[in-house]
Amino acid sequence: MKNIILFLIPLLSLSLYSQNLTEINYDLNLTDSLTYETEVRIYQGGGITNYSSLFRMFKNKSKKWSAEFYEHYAKVDGQAKLRTEKKTLKSKSDLEFVFQNFVRSHILDLPDMRKIQWKMVKRGNVEKVIDTIRGKIFEEYLSSERRIMITDGTGFIVKVKQQEETNHFEYSNPKSYLKHYPEIDELIYMSEILNIIQNEFGIWKK
C-alpha cells in the first residue's frame, strides 16, 4: 500500500524564529538562559511586523513571585528605531496557583510542535486504483491524507524551568490548529497555557 498526499504544505515557519532570540534578549537586558530556579518565559511573535513580546514569570531566592511583560519593536533600517517597553503584571490569582496550573497543563512535558505533525492530518480512505499503462492493467491500494496550513497568526516559544526540570518548545497558531484538530492533546494543553495567561494577566487577548 502506498500513500498519496492530496494537500500537503509544511507548517508555517514563524517570523519570530527568523529573528535571533539572543538579540531580543540582549535588547531586553535578559540572559539567554533562565535566571531563576523557577521561571517561565513565553516569547510571542509572528506575521510580517517587527513586533514581538515576552511574558515572564519567576520566583526569586526569597520565594517571592514576580510577573513581567516585555514589548519589543526591532530596529528596521531606514524605517524604525529599536524600542522596548517593560511593565509589571498583576494576576487575578496567587502566582503560585498560576504556575501550578501551567504544570497541570504539562508545560514541563510538552514536545515541540514539529514532533506532533504526524498527528495533524485528516486521513482519507484506502481505495483501489486501477490504471492502464502501455496496455497493461495495474491495480494498487492508495490512501490519502490532507493537512491544514495556517499562513497568518502568532507563534510562541516557551522556555520553563522548575529546579532541575527544564523544557523548551515552539508552537505556531495553536488555537487555530486546535479548531481543526480538537482531539490532539498537545494543542489542547498549549491553548490552556495561553488561556491562563490571557485570563490571569489580560494580555494577548487579540
C-alpha positions in Angstrom: 0.0 0.0 0.0 1.2 3.5 -0.9 0.3 6.9 0.5 -0.6 9.8 -1.8 -0.8 13.3 -0.3 -3.7 15.3 -1.7 -2.8 18.5 0.1 0.5 18.8 1.9 2.2 22.0 2.9 4.7 22.3 5.7 3.7 24.1 8.9 4.4 27.8 8.7 7.8 28.9 10.0 7.4 31.8 12.4 8.9 35.1 11.5 9.9 35.2 15.2 12.1 32.2 14.7 14.0 34.0 11.9 14.9 36.7 14.4 17.7 36.0 16.8 16.4 35.3 20.3 19.8 36.2 21.6 19.5 39.7 20.1 15.9 40.1 21.5 17.1 39.0 25.0 20.1 41.4 24.7 17.7 44.3 23.8 15.5 43.4 26.8 18.5 43.1 29.1 17.9 39.4 29.7 20.2 36.4 29.6 19.6 33.6 27.1 19.4 31.0 29.9 16.7 31.1 32.5 17.9 33.0 35.6 15.9 31.6 38.4 15.2 28.0 39.7 11.5 28.5 38.8 10.9 30.6 35.8 8.6 30.7 32.7 9.3 32.7 29.6 6.9 32.7 26.6 8.0 34.7 23.6 5.2 35.7 21.2 5.7 36.8 17.6 4.7 36.2 14.1 3.4 37.9 11.0 5.4 40.4 9.0 5.8 43.2 11.6 8.9 44.0 13.7 6.9 43.4 16.9 7.3 40.6 19.5 6.5 40.3 23.1 7.5 38.3 26.1 5.6 37.0 29.2 8.0 36.3 32.1 7.2 34.9 35.5 9.7 33.8 38.1 10.2 33.0 41.8 13.3 34.5 43.3 15.6 33.1 46.1 13.3 34.7 48.7 10.4 32.7 47.3 8.7 35.8 46.0 6.9 35.6 42.7 7.0 38.3 40.0 5.4 38.5 36.6 6.6 40.8 33.8 5.5 41.7 30.2 8.1 43.0 27.6 7.3 44.5 24.3 10.0 44.6 21.6 10.0 46.6 18.4 13.0 45.6 16.4 15.1 48.1 14.5 14.2 48.3 10.8 16.9 50.1 8.8 15.7 53.4 7.5 12.2 52.9 8.9 12.1 52.3 12.7 14.4 52.5 15.7 14.7 49.9 18.4 12.1 50.3 21.1 11.3 48.2 24.1 8.8 48.5 27.0 8.5 46.6 30.2 5.8 46.5 32.8 5.0 44.6 35.9 1.9 42.3 35.7 -0.7 41.6 38.3 -2.6 38.4 38.2 -6.2 37.7 39.4 -4.9 34.7 41.4 -1.9 33.9 43.5 1.2 33.4 41.2 2.0 30.0 42.8 -1.5 28.9 41.9 -1.0 30.2 38.3 2.3 28.3 38.0 0.8 25.1 39.2 -1.9 25.5 36.6 0.9 25.7 34.0 2.3 22.5 35.4 -1.2 20.9 35.2 -1.3 21.8 31.5 2.0 20.0 31.1 4.3 23.0 30.4 7.2 20.9 31.7 6.4 18.0 29.4 5.0 19.4 26.1 7.1 18.5 22.9 7.9 20.9 20.1 5.1 21.2 17.6 7.3 19.8 14.9 7.2 16.4 16.8 3.4 16.2 16.5 3.0 17.0 12.8 2.2 13.3 12.2 -1.0 13.8 14.2 -2.0 16.9 12.3 -3.6 15.2 9.4 -7.0 14.3 8.1 -6.9 10.7 6.9 -8.7 9.6 3.8 -9.9 6.1 3.0 -7.8 3.3 1.4 -9.1 2.8 -2.1 -8.2 0.5 -5.0 -6.9 2.4 -8.0 -6.8 0.8 -11.4 -4.6 2.3 -14.2 -3.6 1.2 -17.6 -0.1 1.8 -18.8 1.1 0.7 -22.2 -1.9 -1.6 -22.5 -1.2 -3.3 -19.1 -3.7 -3.0 -16.3 -2.2 -2.1 -12.9 -4.1 -2.3 -9.5 -2.8 -0.9 -6.2 -4.2 0.4 -3.0 -3.7 4.1 -2.1 -4.6 6.2 0.9 -4.9 9.9 1.0 -4.0 12.5 3.6 -5.0 16.1 4.0 -3.1 18.7 6.0 -4.0 22.2 7.0 -1.8 25.2 6.7 -2.5 28.5 8.6 -0.5 31.2 7.0 -1.1 34.0 9.4 -1.4 34.4 13.1 1.0 34.1 16.0 3.7 31.7 17.2 5.1 31.1 20.7 8.5 30.0 22.0 8.2 28.5 25.6 11.1 28.1 28.0 10.4 26.8 31.5 12.4 25.7 34.5 11.5 24.2 37.9 14.6 23.4 39.9 16.2 20.6 37.8 13.4 20.2 35.3 13.6 22.3 32.1 11.7 22.4 28.8 11.8 24.3 25.6 9.2 24.1 22.8 7.7 26.1 20.0 4.1 26.3 18.6 2.6 28.1 15.7 -1.0 29.2 15.9 -2.0 26.5 18.4 -5.6 27.8 19.0 -6.3 28.0 15.2 -4.9 24.5 14.7 -6.9 23.2 17.6 -10.1 24.1 15.8 -9.1 21.7 13.0 -7.7 19.0 15.3 -9.7 19.3 18.6 -8.6 15.8 19.7 -4.9 16.5 19.9 -3.8 16.7 23.5 -0.7 18.9 22.9 -2.7 21.6 21.1 -5.3 21.4 24.0 -2.6 21.9 26.6 -0.8 24.7 24.8 -4.1 26.5 24.3 -4.8 26.1 28.0 -1.5 27.7 28.9 -2.3 30.7 26.7 -5.8 30.9 28.2 -4.3 31.0 31.7 -2.1 34.0 30.7 -5.0 35.8 29.0 -7.4 35.3 31.8 -5.0 36.0 34.7 -3.0 38.9 33.2 -5.2 40.4 30.5 -2.5 40.2 27.7 -2.6 38.5 24.3 -6.3 38.7 24.1 -6.5 39.5 20.4 
